[in-house]
């Protein structure tokens, strides 16, 4: 699947259901893969030294007792300008009803307005966010690739970390997702851009502020 539903559009009831689904994700997916011999998508595991393993899941479980970042701290995470992209919209507190701390910002290219980047950072601290983060860790643990005539979707290791990246050249949409410092789920979506453009954008962000 190329596109992921925006977190901001999920209701508290929907998120609660999603949490339940993630808790049973591992069992359900294992059964499905065991029973699917003719799937168009081939899945396999990386070697032990390359995968996100049990220690990462244990670290995610410990996050449930931590206090999520405050709004004031979140507001300082993303700069007003990244390269040639200007921040035009900031959304904070949209997940507070389900006790999740997150920030979502929209950036527009200063010369080519049609080029936009939406970045969402979720703090994995807290009882609900830690479960969602664990689900993302399990997803990124797989070596996955789907190739189509107009794009691709894949999970692999890049720059020493597990990432999900996708590109739909027909729609002009690209996406990235990765976990920073074992705690923060970072999702980046670009319109009228390629996935390498998103990597260039991400390389200019100061993720060292997220610890």
TORRO-445196 format. One line per 10 residues: number of its first residue (from 1); their letters; for each residue y negated, x negated, z of N, C-alpha, C, O. Coordinates in pm, 1 decimal. Layout:
// residues N
NUM	A	Y/X/Z/Y/X/Z/Y/X/Z/Y/X/Z; ...
// end
This chain:
// residues 211
1	XXXXXXXXXX	118.9/-84.6/0.0/0.0/0.0/0.0/-123.5/-87.8/0.0/-133.3/-182.6/78.0; -218.0/-56.1/-88.0/-335.1/-140.3/-101.5/-441.7/-109.3/0.9/-513.4/-199.5/44.3; -454.0/14.8/40.1/-567.4/49.1/124.3/-520.7/107.0/256.1/-421.2/179.2/263.3; -594.3/74.0/358.6/-563.0/118.6/494.3/-667.6/219.1/538.1/-786.0/203.8/508.1; -624.9/319.1/607.4/-718.4/420.4/656.4/-818.5/359.9/752.4/-780.8/281.2/839.2; -946.0/395.1/738.4/-1049.2/340.1/825.2/-1026.9/384.3/969.0/-1005.3/502.3/996.4; -1032.5/286.0/1062.2/-1012.9/318.0/1204.4/-1112.2/422.3/1252.0/-1079.1/507.6/1334.4; -1234.2/415.5/1200.1/-1338.7/503.7/1251.5/-1311.2/649.8/1223.6/-1370.2/737.5/1286.6; -1219.6/677.6/1127.1/-1192.3/816.6/1093.3/-1075.8/875.1/1171.9/-1043.7/993.0/1157.2; -1011.8/792.2/1256.2/-897.1/839.7/1332.8/-944.3/905.6/1462.2/-1020.5/845.8/1538.1
11	XXXXXXXXXX	-899.5/1027.9/1487.5/-936.6/1099.8/1608.9/-857.9/1046.7/1727.0/-755.6/981.1/1707.3; -903.0/1073.2/1851.5/-825.8/1029.4/1968.5/-682.5/1077.4/1967.0/-591.8/1002.1/2002.3; -659.9/1203.5/1926.0/-522.5/1254.5/1919.8/-443.5/1179.4/1813.7/-326.2/1147.2/1832.6; -509.6/1152.1/1702.1/-442.4/1077.6/1595.7/-407.9/937.4/1639.5/-301.3/885.9/1605.9; -497.7/874.8/1714.8/-471.8/739.5/1762.9/-357.7/738.1/1862.7/-275.8/646.2/1861.3; -350.6/837.3/1948.3/-241.3/845.1/2044.7/-107.5/854.7/1972.6/-9.0/792.3/2012.3; -105.9/935.3/1864.1/15.9/947.1/1784.9/49.0/814.6/1717.8/165.5/775.9/1709.1; -55.0/744.9/1670.0/-35.1/615.9/1605.6/24.8/515.3/1701.9/113.9/438.8/1664.9; -23.9/515.1/1825.9/30.7/425.7/1927.2/179.0/451.5/1947.1/258.2/357.8/1956.4; 216.5/579.2/1953.5/358.0/614.7/1969.1/439.2/562.8/1851.2/549.0/510.0/1868.5
21	XXXXXXXXXX	383.4/578.6/1729.9/453.8/534.0/1610.5/474.4/382.7/1611.7/580.4/333.2/1573.2; 371.8/309.9/1656.4/382.3/164.9/1658.8/489.0/117.8/1757.1/556.5/17.6/1733.7; 503.4/191.4/1867.5/602.3/153.6/1967.7/744.3/165.7/1913.9/835.3/96.3/1959.2; 762.2/255.9/1815.1/895.0/273.9/1756.6/905.5/210.9/1618.6/1006.2/226.5/1549.5; 800.0/139.4/1579.3/793.4/81.3/1445.2/907.6/-15.2/1418.4/972.2/-8.6/1313.8; 932.6/-106.0/1514.3/1032.2/-209.5/1492.7/1170.5/-152.5/1466.4/1239.9/-196.3/1374.7; 1210.9/-53.9/1547.7/1344.1/5.2/1533.0/1355.4/78.2/1400.8/1454.0/62.8/1328.8; 1254.3/157.6/1368.8/1259.7/237.0/1246.5/1263.2/151.0/1122.8/1340.3/178.4/1030.9; 1180.6/46.4/1118.1/1174.7/-39.8/1000.7/1303.8/-117.4/982.2/1348.5/-139.3/869.6; 1364.4/-159.4/1094.3/1488.5/-234.5/1084.2/1597.6/-149.6/1021.1/1673.4/-197.0/936.4
31	XXXXXXXXXX	1605.0/-23.0/1063.2/1705.1/66.6/1007.5/1680.1/90.3/859.5/1773.6/96.1/779.6; 1553.4/103.9/824.2/1520.2/130.6/685.0/1555.8/12.2/595.9/1609.6/30.4/486.7; 1525.6/-109.7/642.4/1555.0/-227.9/562.9/1704.9/-250.6/551.4/1753.8/-295.3/447.7; 1778.4/-219.4/659.2/1923.0/-236.2/655.1/1986.2/-141.9/554.5/2088.1/-174.5/493.7; 1925.3/-23.9/536.7/1984.6/74.8/448.5/1930.5/74.3/308.8/1978.6/151.4/225.7; 1833.2/-8.0/277.8/1771.3/-9.0/145.6/1813.2/-133.8/70.6/1770.1/-244.2/103.9; 1897.4/-116.5/-30.9/1943.7/-230.2/-108.5/1870.2/-243.4/-240.9/1868.4/-351.2/-300.4; 1810.0/-135.4/-287.4/1746.9/-136.8/-418.3/1596.8/-120.9/-408.9/1534.4/-71.4/-502.8; 1537.7/-161.2/-299.0/1392.9/-147.5/-281.1/1319.1/-233.9/-381.6/1364.9/-343.1/-415.3; 1203.9/-185.3/-430.2/1122.0/-260.9/-523.2/1050.4/-375.1/-452.2/1006.5/-470.0/-517.2
41	XXXXXXXXXX	1037.9/-367.5/-320.4/967.6/-469.0/-242.4/1070.9/-552.4/-168.5/1155.6/-499.2/-96.8; 1063.3/-682.2/-186.5/1156.6/-771.9/-121.9/1095.2/-828.6/4.4/983.8/-880.9/1.2; 1166.6/-818.7/116.0/1119.0/-868.4/244.4/1213.3/-976.6/295.2/1335.0/-966.2/280.1; 1157.0/-1079.3/354.7/1237.1/-1183.4/417.1/1155.8/-1244.7/528.5/1035.9/-1218.8/539.6; 1220.2/-1326.7/612.1/1151.2/-1388.3/725.4/1118.4/-1533.3/695.4/1192.6/-1602.3/625.5; 1006.5/-1578.3/749.3/972.0/-1719.7/743.3/1062.8/-1796.8/838.1/1129.4/-1738.0/923.2; 1065.0/-1927.4/823.0/1133.7/-2011.6/919.4/1067.8/-1997.2/1055.0/952.4/-1955.3/1064.6; 1139.8/-2031.5/1158.5/1093.4/-2007.5/1295.3/958.3/-2071.3/1323.0/877.9/-2015.1/1397.2; 931.5/-2189.9/1263.6/806.9/-2257.6/1296.1/686.1/-2190.5/1230.7/572.5/-2222.0/1266.2; 707.7/-2099.1/1136.3/597.3/-2038.2/1063.8/565.8/-1895.1/1105.9/460.9/-1841.9/1069.7
51	XXXXXXXXXX	653.8/-1833.0/1180.8/635.6/-1690.8/1207.3/559.8/-1665.9/1337.1/549.4/-1752.8/1423.7; 507.4/-1544.5/1347.2/448.2/-1499.2/1472.9/563.1/-1446.1/1556.3/619.4/-1341.7/1523.4; 599.0/-1514.6/1662.5/722.4/-1482.6/1731.9/705.2/-1417.5/1867.4/601.3/-1358.5/1897.1; 809.4/-1429.0/1949.5/813.9/-1364.4/2079.6/699.3/-1405.9/2171.7/644.6/-1320.3/2241.2; 660.3/-1535.1/2175.0/548.1/-1572.7/2262.3/420.9/-1495.9/2229.4/344.1/-1461.2/2319.1; 398.0/-1469.1/2099.6/278.3/-1395.1/2060.9/284.2/-1250.7/2110.2/183.1/-1196.0/2154.1; 400.5/-1189.6/2103.4/416.8/-1052.8/2152.0/400.1/-1048.0/2303.5/343.5/-952.4/2356.7; 449.0/-1150.5/2373.4/432.5/-1155.3/2517.9/285.8/-1170.1/2554.9/238.5/-1109.4/2651.0; 213.0/-1252.6/2476.6/70.2/-1270.4/2501.3/-4.3/-1139.5/2479.1/-96.5/-1106.6/2553.7; 35.8/-1064.4/2375.9/-28.8/-936.5/2347.7/-5.0/-837.5/2461.1/-93.6/-759.0/2494.7
61	XXXXXXXXXX	115.0/-840.9/2520.5/144.8/-748.6/2630.1/59.1/-777.9/2753.7/28.1/-687.4/2831.1; 21.2/-904.8/2771.4/-61.9/-941.4/2886.2/-205.9/-893.4/2869.7/-280.0/-882.5/2967.4; -244.8/-864.9/2745.5/-381.9/-821.7/2719.0/-411.8/-684.3/2777.7/-528.2/-649.5/2797.4; -308.3/-606.1/2805.6/-331.4/-470.2/2853.2/-403.2/-466.2/2987.3/-464.9/-365.4/3021.7; -395.6/-575.2/3063.5/-460.0/-578.6/3194.9/-600.3/-639.7/3189.9/-669.9/-643.3/3291.3; -642.0/-687.6/3072.4/-774.0/-749.2/3059.3/-881.3/-645.1/3029.3/-852.5/-538.1/2975.5; -1005.3/-677.8/3064.8/-1118.6/-589.1/3038.1/-1170.1/-615.4/2896.2/-1199.9/-730.1/2862.8; -1181.2/-512.8/2812.6/-1231.1/-531.8/2675.4/-1376.0/-580.7/2674.5/-1449.0/-563.1/2772.0; -1416.2/-641.7/2564.1/-1553.0/-689.5/2550.0/-1652.7/-574.7/2559.0/-1624.3/-463.1/2515.5; -1769.4/-602.8/2615.9/-1873.8/-501.0/2629.2/-1947.3/-482.4/2496.4/-1933.6/-563.4/2404.7
71	XXXXXXXXXX	-2024.9/-375.4/2487.5/-2102.7/-349.5/2366.2/-2201.7/-461.8/2339.5/-2220.0/-503.1/2225.0; -2265.4/-511.0/2444.8/-2365.0/-616.1/2427.4/-2302.0/-744.4/2373.6/-2363.1/-815.7/2294.0; -2180.2/-773.2/2417.4/-2110.5/-891.8/2367.2/-2069.2/-872.4/2222.1/-2083.3/-963.3/2140.2; -2018.4/-754.1/2190.6/-1978.4/-725.0/2053.0/-2095.6/-737.2/1956.6/-2081.2/-787.6/1845.2; -2210.9/-690.6/2000.7/-2328.6/-689.7/1913.9/-2367.9/-831.1/1868.7/-2430.4/-847.9/1764.0; -2331.2/-931.6/1947.7/-2368.6/-1069.4/1916.1/-2266.0/-1140.5/1828.1/-2288.1/-1254.4/1786.8; -2155.0/-1074.7/1799.4/-2046.8/-1141.8/1728.3/-2077.8/-1169.5/1581.9/-2045.2/-1276.8/1531.2; -2140.2/-1074.3/1513.2/-2160.1/-1086.1/1369.4/-2306.9/-1107.3/1336.0/-2392.2/-1033.3/1384.8; -2337.7/-1206.4/1254.2/-2477.3/-1242.0/1223.3/-2542.9/-1143.0/1127.0/-2476.1/-1059.6/1066.0; -2675.0/-1154.3/1115.0/-2749.8/-1068.0/1024.7/-2726.4/-1105.2/878.2/-2740.2/-1021.5/789.0
81	XXXXXXXXXX	-2691.3/-1230.1/855.1/-2668.2/-1275.8/717.6/-2549.8/-1370.3/714.3/-2536.9/-1458.7/799.0; -2463.1/-1350.9/615.2/-2348.2/-1439.0/594.0/-2352.4/-1482.8/448.2/-2322.7/-1403.5/358.8; -2389.0/-1607.9/423.5/-2404.6/-1652.2/286.1/-2514.7/-1572.7/217.9/-2629.7/-1574.3/261.8; -2479.8/-1503.8/111.7/-2576.3/-1420.6/38.8/-2559.6/-1272.5/72.7/-2611.1/-1186.0/1.9; -2487.7/-1243.8/180.8/-2464.6/-1105.0/220.9/-2549.5/-1070.2/342.8/-2552.4/-1144.3/441.1; -2617.7/-958.0/335.2/-2704.7/-911.7/442.4/-2640.7/-794.8/515.1/-2586.7/-703.7/452.3; -2647.0/-797.6/647.3/-2590.7/-687.7/726.6/-2681.4/-565.3/716.3/-2801.0/-573.5/744.4; -2624.8/-453.1/676.2/-2703.1/-330.7/656.9/-2664.8/-219.1/753.5/-2739.1/-122.0/768.1; -2550.2/-231.7/819.5/-2507.7/-126.6/912.4/-2416.1/-183.9/1018.9/-2329.5/-266.6/990.2; -2436.0/-139.2/1142.5/-2351.1/-181.3/1254.6/-2304.7/-59.1/1331.6/-2383.8/29.8/1363.1
91	XXXXXXXXXX	-2176.6/-55.6/1361.5/-2119.1/55.5/1437.7/-2041.5/-1.9/1556.1/-1946.7/-78.3/1537.8; -2082.5/35.5/1678.1/-2017.6/-9.9/1800.2/-1990.6/110.2/1890.3/-2071.2/203.1/1896.9; -1878.8/108.2/1958.5/-1847.5/216.7/2051.1/-1774.4/333.1/1988.5/-1749.1/433.2/2055.5; -1740.0/322.4/1861.3/-1674.1/433.5/1792.9/-1529.8/454.5/1838.8/-1469.1/557.1/1808.2; -1475.0/357.5/1912.1/-1338.6/372.3/1962.1/-1333.3/382.5/2114.4/-1225.5/379.0/2173.6; -1447.9/394.8/2176.2/-1451.5/405.4/2321.9/-1374.1/525.7/2376.4/-1314.9/515.0/2483.8; -1372.2/640.8/2306.2/-1295.7/755.2/2358.6/-1148.5/723.4/2381.9/-1083.3/787.8/2464.1; -1095.6/624.1/2309.6/-955.4/586.3/2331.1/-946.4/448.6/2397.0/-843.6/381.4/2389.4; -1056.0/407.6/2462.0/-1060.4/284.9/2542.5/-1030.2/159.5/2461.2/-958.0/70.6/2506.1; -1087.2/154.0/2340.1/-1074.6/36.6/2254.9/-1214.1/-16.4/2225.1/-1304.6/59.5/2190.4
101	XXXXXXXXXX	-1230.5/-147.2/2239.0/-1358.1/-211.6/2210.8/-1353.2/-269.3/2069.8/-1264.0/-347.4/2037.0; -1450.5/-230.1/1986.2/-1449.2/-274.3/1846.8/-1589.4/-269.7/1788.1/-1677.3/-198.4/1836.4; -1607.3/-347.3/1683.4/-1733.9/-346.7/1609.4/-1702.9/-341.3/1460.6/-1607.5/-402.8/1412.8; -1785.1/-266.6/1388.7/-1768.8/-254.3/1244.0/-1904.9/-276.1/1179.1/-2002.3/-210.5/1215.8; -1912.0/-366.4/1084.6/-2038.4/-396.4/1016.9/-2020.9/-391.9/865.9/-1915.4/-426.6/812.8; -2126.9/-348.2/797.5/-2128.8/-344.6/651.9/-2230.2/-446.5/601.2/-2342.7/-454.0/650.6; -2188.9/-524.1/502.8/-2275.9/-623.6/440.9/-2289.9/-593.8/291.8/-2193.1/-555.1/226.4; -2411.8/-612.1/238.0/-2436.6/-598.5/94.6/-2485.1/-731.9/38.7/-2559.7/-804.8/104.2; -2442.1/-762.2/-81.7/-2489.0/-882.9/-148.7/-2638.0/-868.6/-177.6/-2681.8/-763.3/-224.0; -2716.0/-971.9/-151.2/-2860.6/-962.2/-163.2/-2909.3/-941.7/-306.1/-3018.5/-888.5/-326.4
111	XXXXXXXXXX	-2830.9/-982.6/-405.8/-2871.4/-967.0/-545.4/-2790.9/-861.1/-618.3/-2844.3/-789.1/-702.7; -2662.4/-851.2/-586.3/-2573.7/-754.2/-651.6/-2533.3/-649.9/-547.3/-2432.8/-665.1/-477.8; -2613.1/-544.8/-538.1/-2598.4/-444.8/-432.0/-2462.6/-375.4/-434.6/-2415.0/-328.9/-331.0; -2400.3/-368.1/-550.8/-2270.8/-299.4/-559.3/-2160.0/-375.5/-486.4/-2055.4/-318.3/-455.6; -2182.4/-503.1/-458.8/-2084.2/-583.6/-386.7/-2104.1/-564.8/-236.1/-2205.8/-606.0/-180.2; -2007.4/-502.9/-172.7/-2017.6/-475.7/-29.2/-1894.0/-527.8/44.2/-1785.0/-537.6/-12.0; -1914.6/-560.2/169.5/-1805.5/-606.5/255.8/-1812.1/-529.8/386.8/-1916.5/-523.9/451.7; -1700.4/-471.6/424.5/-1687.8/-400.9/551.7/-1595.3/-482.4/640.8/-1480.1/-506.8/604.7; -1643.9/-524.4/755.5/-1562.0/-602.0/849.2/-1547.2/-526.6/979.7/-1644.6/-475.0/1034.4; -1425.6/-520.7/1028.7/-1394.3/-450.8/1153.2/-1320.8/-547.9/1244.4/-1220.5/-607.1/1204.6
121	XXXXXXXXXX	-1370.3/-564.2/1366.1/-1306.3/-651.0/1464.4/-1267.4/-566.9/1585.5/-1353.2/-505.6/1648.9; -1140.1/-563.9/1617.0/-1090.0/-489.5/1732.8/-1045.3/-586.6/1841.3/-968.1/-678.7/1814.8; -1093.4/-566.1/1962.1/-1049.2/-644.0/2076.7/-914.9/-588.1/2123.4/-902.8/-469.1/2152.4; -815.3/-674.3/2130.4/-681.7/-629.3/2169.2/-662.8/-608.8/2318.3/-552.4/-576.5/2362.3; -768.6/-627.0/2397.6/-757.0/-607.1/2541.9/-755.5/-458.4/2575.3/-822.1/-378.2/2509.8; -678.7/-422.5/2678.2/-669.7/-282.4/2719.7/-532.6/-225.4/2688.9/-461.4/-279.0/2603.9; -493.9/-117.0/2756.7/-358.3/-61.7/2740.6/-326.1/-10.2/2601.7/-212.8/-25.9/2556.0; -421.8/50.9/2532.8/-395.6/105.5/2399.8/-411.4/-1.6/2292.3/-326.4/-15.3/2204.3; -520.4/-77.2/2299.8/-545.3/-180.1/2199.0/-435.0/-285.2/2197.1/-400.7/-335.9/2090.3; -379.0/-318.8/2312.4/-273.6/-419.9/2317.2/-148.5/-373.2/2242.9/-77.9/-453.7/2182.1
131	XXXXXXXXXX	-121.6/-242.2/2248.3/-6.8/-187.7/2174.9/-32.4/-194.0/2025.0/56.9/-229.3/1947.9; -154.6/-159.9/1983.3/-188.9/-167.1/1842.0/-181.9/-310.6/1791.6/-135.7/-336.5/1680.5; -228.2/-403.3/1874.5/-224.3/-543.8/1835.3/-80.7/-592.0/1820.1/-48.9/-666.7/1727.7; 5.9/-548.6/1911.9/147.3/-586.4/1903.4/209.2/-535.0/1774.0/291.2/-603.6/1713.0; 170.8/-415.0/1731.8/219.7/-360.5/1605.5/174.7/-445.2/1487.7/251.8/-467.8/1394.4; 50.2/-492.4/1491.1/-1.5/-577.4/1384.0/69.6/-712.4/1383.2/95.8/-768.2/1276.6; 100.9/-765.0/1501.3/174.4/-891.7/1510.2/311.3/-877.3/1445.5/355.3/-965.4/1371.6; 378.1/-767.0/1473.0/509.7/-744.1/1413.5/499.7/-733.3/1262.4/585.0/-785.0/1190.2; 396.5/-666.6/1214.8/378.3/-651.8/1069.8/356.9/-787.7/1004.7/417.7/-818.1/902.1; 270.1/-869.6/1064.2/239.0/-999.6/1007.2/354.2/-1099.2/1021.4/350.5/-1207.7/963.4
141	XXXXXXXXXX	454.4/-1062.6/1097.3/570.5/-1147.9/1116.2/659.4/-1151.6/992.2/744.1/-1240.0/979.4; 640.8/-1056.7/901.1/723.9/-1047.7/781.8/662.2/-1124.0/665.3/540.1/-1134.2/653.3; 748.2/-1176.7/580.8/705.0/-1237.8/455.4/720.0/-1129.7/348.3/831.2/-1094.4/309.1; 607.8/-1078.4/302.5/607.9/-959.5/217.1/525.0/-983.9/92.3/420.9/-1049.4/98.7; 570.2/-931.5/-21.6/489.3/-941.0/-143.2/523.0/-827.4/-238.2/639.7/-796.7/-262.3; 418.8/-765.9/-291.4/432.4/-662.3/-393.4/334.2/-695.8/-504.7/213.7/-704.8/-481.5; 386.3/-714.4/-625.9/303.8/-750.7/-740.3/298.3/-633.4/-837.4/401.0/-575.8/-873.5; 176.5/-599.3/-878.8/157.6/-495.2/-978.8/72.8/-550.4/-1091.8/15.6/-658.7/-1080.0; 64.7/-476.4/-1200.8/-11.3/-523.6/-1316.0/-159.6/-538.0/-1285.1/-228.4/-619.9/-1346.1; -209.1/-458.7/-1190.7/-351.8/-461.7/-1160.2/-383.1/-520.1/-1022.7/-494.1/-503.1/-972.2
151	XXXXXXXXXX	-286.7/-588.7/-961.7/-315.7/-647.2/-831.4/-192.1/-683.7/-752.4/-83.6/-698.6/-808.6; -208.3/-698.1/-622.4/-98.2/-739.4/-536.6/-126.8/-701.7/-391.9/-239.5/-667.9/-355.8; -22.7/-708.2/-310.4/-32.2/-692.8/-165.1/72.6/-785.3/-106.3/188.5/-781.9/-147.9; 33.1/-869.3/-8.7/128.8/-965.2/43.4/92.5/-1009.7/184.5/-22.9/-1002.8/226.8; 194.9/-1055.5/255.8/179.4/-1114.4/388.3/234.5/-1255.0/380.2/347.4/-1275.6/335.8; 155.2/-1352.0/423.0/194.3/-1491.8/412.2/118.5/-1575.1/514.1/38.0/-1523.0/591.4; 145.0/-1704.9/513.4/71.2/-1794.5/600.0/-35.0/-1866.7/518.2/-5.8/-1921.3/411.8; -157.7/-1866.9/567.8/-267.3/-1935.2/499.3/-358.1/-1998.6/604.4/-394.5/-1935.3/703.5; -393.1/-2122.4/581.1/-478.9/-2195.3/674.6/-423.2/-2194.2/817.1/-498.4/-2187.2/914.4; -291.9/-2201.1/827.5/-228.1/-2209.7/958.0/-214.1/-2080.0/1032.8/-177.9/-2081.6/1150.4
161	XXXXXXXXXX	-241.7/-1965.2/968.5/-225.4/-1837.8/1037.7/-166.2/-1733.6/944.4/-179.1/-1742.5/822.3; -101.2/-1635.0/1004.1/-40.2/-1527.0/927.7/-148.7/-1429.1/885.6/-234.0/-1391.9/966.3; -145.7/-1387.2/759.8/-248.6/-1297.0/708.1/-185.6/-1193.9/614.0/-81.2/-1217.5/553.4; -252.0/-1080.1/604.3/-220.5/-981.3/501.5/-338.9/-979.7/406.3/-453.3/-968.0/450.0; -312.7/-991.3/277.2/-418.8/-986.4/178.9/-375.1/-899.6/62.0/-257.5/-895.8/26.0; -472.6/-829.5/3.1/-442.4/-739.4/-107.3/-559.7/-736.6/-203.2/-674.1/-762.1/-165.5; -528.8/-705.0/-327.8/-633.3/-694.7/-429.2/-593.0/-591.2/-532.7/-479.9/-591.3/-581.4; -685.3/-503.8/-565.5/-665.5/-404.9/-670.8/-776.7/-426.2/-772.7/-889.0/-379.0/-755.1; -743.9/-497.5/-878.7/-845.0/-533.1/-977.2/-897.6/-412.4/-1053.4/-1012.4/-412.2/-1097.8; -815.8/-311.5/-1068.6/-858.9/-190.4/-1138.7/-968.3/-119.0/-1061.0/-1065.2/-71.6/-1120.3
171	XXXXXXXXXX	-954.2/-110.5/-929.5/-1051.9/-44.1/-844.1/-1160.1/-139.4/-794.1/-1261.4/-95.7/-739.6; -1138.6/-269.4/-812.7/-1235.9/-366.6/-765.0/-1241.4/-375.9/-613.7/-1348.5/-393.0/-555.5; -1125.9/-364.4/-550.6/-1119.0/-366.1/-404.5/-1024.4/-476.2/-358.0/-916.5/-494.9/-414.3; -1066.2/-548.5/-254.8/-982.9/-652.8/-195.4/-985.2/-637.0/-44.1/-1082.5/-586.0/11.4; -877.3/-680.9/23.9/-867.5/-666.9/168.7/-798.2/-786.6/231.3/-711.8/-849.7/170.3; -837.5/-816.4/353.5/-773.7/-919.0/435.3/-751.6/-863.6/575.3/-826.3/-777.5/621.6; -649.7/-913.0/641.2/-629.0/-878.5/781.6/-556.6/-993.7/849.2/-457.8/-1044.8/796.6; -605.7/-1034.5/965.7/-541.7/-1140.5/1041.5/-579.2/-1125.8/1188.7/-668.9/-1048.8/1223.3; -510.5/-1199.6/1274.4/-535.4/-1195.0/1418.3/-595.1/-1328.1/1460.7/-539.8/-1434.2/1431.7; -707.0/-1321.8/1528.8/-774.3/-1443.9/1574.0/-753.1/-1463.6/1724.6/-765.9/-1370.2/1803.8
181	XXXXXXXXXX	-720.7/-1586.0/1760.9/-704.3/-1626.5/1901.6/-602.3/-1541.0/1975.3/-608.8/-1527.8/2097.5; -507.8/-1482.6/1901.5/-404.4/-1401.8/1964.6/-453.9/-1274.3/2029.2/-379.8/-1208.6/2102.3; -580.4/-1238.1/2002.7/-638.9/-1121.9/2071.1/-716.7/-1027.9/1979.2/-716.4/-906.9/2001.8; -781.9/-1079.4/1878.3/-873.7/-998.9/1797.9/-816.4/-970.7/1659.1/-783.4/-1062.6/1584.2; -805.4/-842.7/1626.7/-758.9/-801.8/1494.6/-879.8/-792.7/1402.7/-969.4/-711.1/1424.5; -881.9/-876.7/1299.9/-994.3/-883.6/1207.3/-952.7/-824.2/1072.9/-857.6/-871.4/1010.5; -1023.8/-721.0/1028.6/-997.5/-657.2/900.0/-1123.2/-666.7/814.6/-1232.2/-631.8/860.0; -1108.5/-713.9/691.1/-1221.1/-730.3/600.0/-1187.0/-662.0/467.3/-1081.7/-687.7/408.9; -1275.9/-575.9/421.0/-1254.5/-504.3/295.0/-1376.3/-521.4/205.8/-1489.5/-498.9/248.8; -1352.7/-561.2/81.6/-1461.8/-582.6/-12.3/-1453.7/-489.4/-131.5/-1344.9/-458.6/-180.2
191	XXXXXXXXXX	-1569.1/-444.7/-178.0/-1578.3/-359.4/-296.3/-1645.4/-437.1/-408.5/-1747.3/-503.1/-387.8; -1586.3/-428.2/-528.7/-1631.7/-506.2/-644.2/-1621.4/-655.4/-616.9/-1705.5/-734.4/-659.6; -1515.2/-692.0/-544.0/-1491.4/-830.7/-507.9/-1342.9/-863.9/-522.1/-1258.5/-774.5/-528.1; -1312.5/-993.2/-527.4/-1175.2/-1040.3/-528.4/-1141.0/-1096.9/-390.1/-1229.9/-1123.8/-309.3; -1012.1/-1114.3/-364.4/-973.8/-1155.9/-229.4/-1026.5/-1295.2/-196.0/-1051.0/-1323.9/-78.9; -1044.5/-1382.2/-294.9/-1100.1/-1514.3/-267.4/-1246.1/-1505.1/-221.6/-1293.2/-1589.2/-145.0; -1317.3/-1401.9/-269.3/-1454.6/-1380.0/-222.7/-1455.4/-1347.7/-73.4/-1545.3/-1389.5/-0.3; -1354.6/-1273.2/-29.2/-1346.3/-1238.1/112.6/-1312.4/-1360.8/196.9/-1361.0/-1374.8/309.1; -1229.0/-1449.5/142.6/-1198.2/-1572.5/214.9/-1323.3/-1658.8/229.5/-1344.8/-1720.2/334.0; -1405.2/-1663.4/125.4/-1530.7/-1739.1/133.1/-1621.9/-1679.8/240.4/-1687.1/-1752.5/315.3
201	XXXXXXXXXX	-1625.3/-1547.8/246.4/-1706.2/-1478.2/346.9/-1655.2/-1510.1/486.8/-1733.3/-1544.5/575.5; -1523.9/-1498.7/506.5/-1463.5/-1522.6/638.3/-1484.7/-1666.1/684.1/-1501.5/-1691.4/803.4; -1484.1/-1761.8/588.7/-1500.1/-1902.8/623.7/-1637.2/-1932.0/682.3/-1655.5/-2032.3/751.3; -1734.1/-1844.2/655.0/-1871.4/-1865.7/703.4/-1899.1/-1794.8/836.1/-2008.7/-1806.1/891.0; -1801.2/-1722.7/886.9/-1817.6/-1654.2/1013.8/-1782.3/-1745.9/1130.0/-1691.2/-1828.0/1119.4; -1853.4/-1732.2/1239.5/-1829.2/-1814.4/1358.3/-1727.3/-1747.1/1449.0/-1763.9/-1687.7/1550.4; -1600.3/-1756.1/1413.3/-1497.0/-1693.6/1494.4/-1475.3/-1769.1/1624.6/-1401.1/-1723.6/1711.6; -1540.8/-1885.9/1638.3/-1528.3/-1959.3/1764.1/-1589.3/-1880.2/1879.7/-1562.1/-1909.1/1996.2; -1671.6/-1780.5/1847.6/-1730.0/-1694.3/1953.0/-1628.6/-1596.3/2008.7/-1651.5/-1534.1/2112.4; -1516.8/-1582.9/1939.7/-1411.7/-1491.6/1984.0/-1302.3/-1571.7/2052.7/-1222.9/-1638.3/1986.3
211	X	-1297.7/-1565.6/2184.4/-1197.6/-1639.5/2260.9/-1136.5/-1549.7/2367.1/-1049.6/-1593.6/2442.4
// end
